[in-house]
Amino acid sequence: MNRKASQSRKGVLPTEREELLEAMLVEKPELRFTPRGDPDPRLVRLVEFLARQAAREFFEKESKRQGSRGS
């Protein structure tokens, strides 16, 4: 099995994984949560990444559930 196939089965596409790793680079200042205003773009990217992953997993589960009902 190739690397791309094994990563996509886990729900993380290679480009998304690279984006996440880039967002977690240590050489940048510590992430700070601000109550209002301009949020840290790395934090926004992390939330977007996690939301896409959760949506993908939910869609897969619902598709399987709908498929089992239709059989």
ChimeraX attribute file (.defattr): number of C-alpha atoms within 10 A of each C-alpha:
attribute: neighborCount
match mode: 1-to-1
recipient: residues
	/A:1	5
	/A:2	6
	/A:3	8
	/A:4	11
	/A:5	11
	/A:6	12
	/A:7	13
	/A:8	11
	/A:9	9
	/A:10	10
	/A:11	15
	/A:12	18
	/A:13	16
	/A:14	14
	/A:15	9
	/A:16	16
	/A:17	13
	/A:18	12
	/A:19	15
	/A:20	16
	/A:21	12
	/A:22	11
	/A:23	16
	/A:24	15
	/A:25	11
	/A:26	9
	/A:27	6
	/A:28	8
	/A:29	7
	/A:30	10
	/A:31	12
	/A:32	10
	/A:33	10
	/A:34	9
	/A:35	7
	/A:36	6
	/A:37	6
	/A:38	8
	/A:39	13
	/A:40	13
	/A:41	11
	/A:42	17
	/A:43	15
	/A:44	12
	/A:45	15
	/A:46	17
	/A:47	12
	/A:48	12
	/A:49	17
	/A:50	14
	/A:51	12
	/A:52	15
	/A:53	17
	/A:54	13
	/A:55	12
	/A:56	14
	/A:57	14
	/A:58	12
	/A:59	12
	/A:60	13
	/A:61	12
	/A:62	12
	/A:63	12
	/A:64	12
	/A:65	11
	/A:66	11
	/A:67	10
	/A:68	9
	/A:69	8
	/A:70	7
	/A:71	5
